[in-house]
Each structure stands twice: as structure tokens, then as C-alpha cells.
Amino acid sequence: MPPLTYDALTRALKSGELQPVYYLHGPEEVLKEEAVTYLVDQALDPSLRDFNFDQRSIGQLDPEGLHSLLETLPMMAERRVVVLKDMEQLKRKAKLKAVLEKYLQRPSPDTVLVMLQNSGDDNPEPALIRGSTSVEFTPLPAERVLKWIAHRGKQLNLTLTPEATQHLVDAVGHDLGSIRTELAKMSGLAGDAPLDVDDVVGLVGVRRGETLPALRDHVMAGESAKAVAMLGGLLEQSGMTGVKIVTTLGSSLIGVGLARTHYDKGIRDRALAPKIMSTLYTVKPYGIGDWRQESDRWARWAPRWPMPRIHAALKAVLAADRMLKNTRVSEDRGILLDLVLQLTEQRKGEAA
């Protein structure tokens, strides 16, 4: 049985369905945390939670301790919840794994077991998948990130204007952990009026037009002076790295390559962006922002980026990525400056 999605899990829980064992894995840690909270809330009476909730790291347990933890009966309640973290460590603990696999063959009807695997391990354990309700947590697409911000803001009694929400995403990216941190900072300003872009700028420290998407737009449009002027300030922003910048440029070039492929087949003008969207719906990529907006950008840039130029640019991006991963942070700006000039000069040469 394929893993459930986060959405499928929440739908099942809302309908009152609780399974004896869950295995949560995948790269999106924030959604895993939310799922654990939801599971515990659904399974336990708040007044008896302290008696019937246990959370341990699998690495801190021995076989006897694990057996005792799993077989303990609930106290004055219908069920108890056990959360086992760091499940990727189980691969190095054969005896512990044997105890757990035996339990999974006949899990206790009085216990909801939740097994959590950290995002650093991309290989879920087959035995755990077979013996559980497996749930894979993948990054949210861009439009869902905006909805998640609104949902999280509501929990904090915080409302952002649409423009402020978009600037927050442009400034810190689509990582829910980073967004959650910034929203926590903003919670002190919560009030009756929504926060606007200036409020977000003041708290995040990233002005409009000084974001990674803005740099990408300048590079792809061949605006070398604007892109170069942004580099220093962009690299000084919290959480920003040269590798992150190069990855964004590389992803955009691949997207423009997709657009150019359709363009070279004669799909032009208003027909191009919908064709790109159709391809995105087929492959369902993550981490590229709003699909519709990206499709429009790639379609707009495609006429200026013939395939030989795209191939040359991707080679330059790959070379910069390798240098950034083998050098000191102080040298990032020079590597990125050379890359930006290479990409924008290619555009100028093509235009000429």
C-alpha cells in the first residue's frame, strides 16, 4: 500500500479514524510536528494526557525498555499514545528492530504508536512501512504555503495582507520552519488590522526588491547591473547562501529549458504558458514557487534563451555550485558575481 499524504491523514483523523501504528517520514518536518499534535489531540482526553502520553528517542531505548513502553496499559482511559522519534537509528540496532517488528505484527489495541523519521534520511524502512499506516510528508506547493501561512497566522491571532504574505515568502523562501519563526516574531504585532508589507519588511529585514526571486528575475532578464548591485546585500541576509542562490538560478534555467522546448516546437504566445502548466501538473515538481506565475515567467523568457545558451548557462551554474561547495564563505560573492555576469552577458550576446 503506498504511503498516505498529509492531506489524506488529516481527512482520516477528522472522520475519527485512528490506526494502531503510524510511520511518519519525508522531508517536511513542520507538517510532521503538526500531524503528531493532531494525532495526540484526537487520541487522548486532555485531562488524562500526562498519564497516557510517552515520547522517546529510539536511540535511547534498549530492547527491554522498548517492550515495556509498548505493552504498558492506558491509565483511566481508552488508549495511550507512544511517540518514537529518530527512527532512522533503528537500522543500527538489530535487537531493538526485532522487538519492534514483532510488536508490529500484533500491535496493542490500547496504544497508538507514532514512529517519526527525521528528514535527513530519505530511505524509509520497508519493515516499518509494511507494519504501519505510512505517511510521507513532502514540501507544500507554493499556493499551499500561502494557505498554511494564513492558517498559522490565525492560530497566532495574526493576519497579513496578500502582498505582505507574498513578500514573506519571497524573503525567506518556502521552508515552513523559517516561515514559522518569522510569524512568531510578528505575533507581537497582532491586532485588529492586518500587517502590511512595511510591517513584514521591518521584522524580516528584507526590503522589497532585495529578495532572491528579484535577483533571479534580473538575471533571467539580462539586467546585469541590477543583479550585481543586489548580490552583496542578499548574501548578508539571514539564512542566505551562495548555494541557495545558484540552486534557484539552476531551477529557473531548467524551467526555461522546458519552455524553450515547447517554443521550438512552434507553441508560442498565449499557448506557451498553458502548455508549460500542463507539463507541471504531470510531473508535479516541488520548490519552484507558484506554478502559474513560474509558467508565465518561463514563457516570457523563452524567446531570449535558445537551447545552446541554456546548456552553456547550466554548465556555468554547475561549475559555480561545485566551487561554492569547496571554498570559503568570503569567496561566495566573487563566484556569484562571475556567474551573474556570464549568464547576463549570454543574454546580451543573444539579443545582439
N, C-alpha and C positions, 0 to 999 in steps of 0.2 A: 504494500500500500504506500503510495507516495506521501511525503510529508504534507501536513496541513499548512496553510498560510496563516499569518497573524489574523487576517480578517475572518477566516473560517473558524479559528479558535474562538475569537470573541463572539461570533454568532452562536456557536455551540454553547458557550458559557451563559450567554443571555437567555437561551432557551432552557437553562437549568441542567444541561448535560455535563456531568463530571465523570471523567475516566479515572481508573486507579493509578495510572502511571503516565507522566508526560516527559518528553525529552525535548528540550528547547535548545536549538543550535542555530548557527548562522552569524553573519557579521553585525547585525543591528542590535547593539547591547541595550539601548534605551527601551526599545519595544519589548525586549525580554524582561526587563525590570518591570515594565507596566503589566506584562502578562502575569508575572508571579504575583504582583499585588492583586490583580483581578481574581486570580485563582484562589488566593488565600481568602479574599473577601467573600467569594462565592461559597467556599467550603466551610468556613468557620463562623461560629457565633462570636461577635466581638467581645462579649463579656467573658468568654472562655478561651480566647485566643492564646493567652500566655501559657495555659496548661496543655495546649494541643498543637503547638507550632514549634518545630525544630528546624534549624538551618545549620548545616555543617559543610566544611570542605571535604571532599572525598579523600584528599591527601592527608588529612589529619585523623583518619579512622583506620582501625585495624579490623580484621575480619569479624572478631567477636563483637566489637563496638558497632559495626555496621548491622550485624544480625540483630542485636538488641534494639538498635534505633528503629529498624524496620518492623519489628514484631511487637513493639510496645502498643498497648491498647489505649484508645482515647479515654480522657477523664471527663465524666459527666457530659459527654457529647456523642453525637452520631459518628464523627470521624475526626481524624487528626491530619495534619499536613507536615510532610518532611521535605525540605529543600536540600538537595545535594549539589553543591557548587563545584566548579573546576573539574568537570567530568573527563576532560582530556587527559588528566593524570591517571585515569584508570588503566590506560594502556601499559603502564609500567608496574601495575600491581595485580599479578595473576591471581593470587589467593582472594583478594578483595573482589576482583571481577567475577570469580567463580561464585562467591556468596550472592552477589547482586544478580547474576544471571539465573541462579536457582530461584531467587525471590520473584524475578520477572515471569517465571513460568506459572506461578500461582500467587499473584500479589494479594495482599490483605484487602478485604472489602471495607475495612475500617480506616484505611490510610490512603491519602492522596500523595503519591510520591512525585516530586518535580525534580528532574535532573537537568542541570544547567551546564552547557559547554561554552567556554569563552570564545570570543571571535577570532583569537589568534590561531585557532586550529580549524582548518577548513574541511577536515575529514571526519564527519560524524561516524560513530561506532556502529557497524551493522547490527551487532547483537542487541544494542540498546534500541535501535530503530525497530527491530522485529518485536521486541517485548514491550512496546510502549505506543502511546499516541505521539508521534513525532511531529514537531512543528519547526519549520525553517523560517528564520527571521532575516529577511533581505531588506536593503535600504528602500525607503519610500520613494516613489517617483515625485517629481518636483511639485505637481499640483497637490499631492497628498501631504507634502511637507508644509505647504501653506495652511492646509486644513488642520494639521497637527499643531501648528503654532497657535491658531485660533482656539483649539481645544485646550492646549496647555495654558494659554493666557486666561481662559475662562476659569480654570482652576485657581489661578493666582489673582482673580478679580481684575484682570488686565486686558485692555482692548487696544489693538493697534489699527491704524488706518491701513488700507490696502497698500498704499505707497510705502508706509513705514515697514510693513511686513516684508515687502519685496526688497527693500534696502537692507533689512536684517539678513535675509538670505544671500544677497549679493555680497555683503560684508564678511560673513562668517562661513558661507557655504551651506551645504545641505546636511551636514553632520548634526544629528539630533542632540548629541551630547553638548556640543558647542552652543547650539541654539538654546538649549535648556539653561545653560549657565548664564547667557545674556538675558534671558527672560527673567531669571531670578534677580539679576541686578535691577531690572526695570520694575520689579514688583513694588519697590519702594515708592514709585511714582503713580501707582494705581489709583484711579479716581473715577469720576463720572465721565470725563472727556477722554476719548481715545488718544493714545500717544501718536504724534506725527513724526515725520521723517527727521525733523530737527531734534526731537527727543531721543530718537534712536542714535543719531549721529553723536550727540553729546555723551551717551553712555557707552556706545561701542567704540567710539574714537575713530571711525572711518567715514570720511566725508563723501558726499555724493560725487560720483565721477572718479573716485580713487579706489575702486574695487577691482577684483580680479576679472569679473566679466567685462568691465570697462577696458582694461588692458587688452584682453582678448579681442574685443571689438576693434580697437585701434590697430592692432597688429594685422588682423584679417582684412581691414580696410586699407592697409598700406600707409597708415598715418604714423610714420616713424618718430617724428618729433614729439607727438603727444604720448606715444608709448614709452619712449626713452625717458621723458620727463616724469613719468609715473613710477618707474622701477624702484628708485631709492625709497620713496615713502611706502610703497607697497610691501617691500621686504622688511620694513620696520614694524609692520602690523603684527599683533599677537597671533601666533599660530600659522603665519605665512612662511613658506619655504620656497626655495628655488625649484625643488622637485614638484611641488604642487602647481607652480606656475607652468612648468614645462608640460606636466600631465594635462592641464587644461588646454594648452595650445595644441598638443598632440590629438586630444579628443576632438577638438574643433576641426583640425585638418582631416581627420578620418571622416567626420560628418560632411565636410565639403567635398571629400572624395566620393562619398555616396551620391551627393547631389550632382557632382560633375558626371558621374557615370550615367545617370538618367538624362542629364543635359546633352551629353554626346550622342544619346540615342534619339534625340530630337524632341525630348519633353522639355518645353520651355515656358517662360512667362507664368501665367496663373496656374498652369497644370503641374509645375515642378514641385512646389511646396506640398500639395496634397499627395503626390507620389512618394515623396520622402516620408511623410506621415504614415502612409500605408506600410512602408518598409519597417518603420519603427514599431508599429503595432504588431508586426510579425515577429521581430527579434526581441522586443521588449527589453531594451538596454536600461541600465541604471546609471545615475551620476552625471547626466548630461543636461540637467535643467528641464524646463518646461518644453515638452516635445514640439508643441505647435510653434512656440517662439523660436526654438532652435531650427526647426524646419524652414521657417521664413528667413532666418539669417543665412543658413547654408544655401538656400535657393538664391538669395540676393548676391552672395559672394561667388557662387559657382562660375559665372561667366568670366570672372577675372583670374580663375585658378585652373588652368589646363592641367591634365594629369601629370605631365613631366614635372611641372612646378610643384605639384603636391608631393610627388615621390621625393624630389630633392629636399623639400621642406621637412618631410617626415624623417629623412636621414639626418638632417641638421638637428631636429628635436631629439632623436635617439642619441646622437653624439653628445648633445648638451646634457641629457639625462645621465649618461654614463660619467661625464666629467663631474657633475654635481654630486654624485654618489661617491666620488673618490677624491674629494677636495675639502678645503676648509670653508666654513660659512662665509668668511670675509671675502672669498673669491666668487661667491654666487653672483654678485651684481655684474662683474665683468663677463662671466659666462653668459648670463641672460642678456646683457647688452649686445654681445656679439650675435646671439641667436635672433634677437628682435631685428637687428639691422639686416641680417641675412634674409629673414622672412619678408620684411617690408621692401627691401631692395629687389627681391624677386618679383614682388608685385609691381614695383615701379618699372622694372625691365619689361614685364609682360605688357603693361599699359603702353609703354613706348613702342 
